[in-house]
C-alpha cells in the first residue's frame, strides 16, 4: 500500500514539475508555439497519464481491500463499528481490535499473504 502512495506522490510531483516547464517554455517563447513548448506539452500529457495510472492502481487496491474485508467478516460485523454501542463507547469510534484487524488485512492484501481474524 505504501508503494501505491509513493507512486501517487511521485506522479503528482512529476506532473506539477511538467506543468511548470510548460509555463516556463511558454514564457520564454513569448506565448508563441515552438518546439520547446510542444515538447513541454507532450511531457505534461505523459506525466498526467502516469499520475492517472498511479491513482487508478491505488483506487483498485482500496477496492480490493474493501471487498476482501467484506467477504471475511461474517454478517453485520463489518458494520458494527458504526452501529450505536452501549456501555459508554462512542458510536463513531472503531473498537481497537477492528482497527488492528483492518490494518493487518490491508497489509496482507498488499503483500498477498493471508491474515486470519484471530491473529
TAZI-V524815 format. One line per field, one symbol per residue. psi: psi as a letter, one per 20 degrees, with the letter a starting at -180 (. if undefined). A space follows every 10 residues. Layout:
BEGIN
psi=???
END
This chain:
BEGIN
psi=hhgggggggg ggghggghgh hggghgghik jqprhghggh hghggghggg gggggggggg gghggggggh hhpqcjhhjh hiqpqrkjpp hiqpqhghgg gggghhhghh ijrppqhj.
END
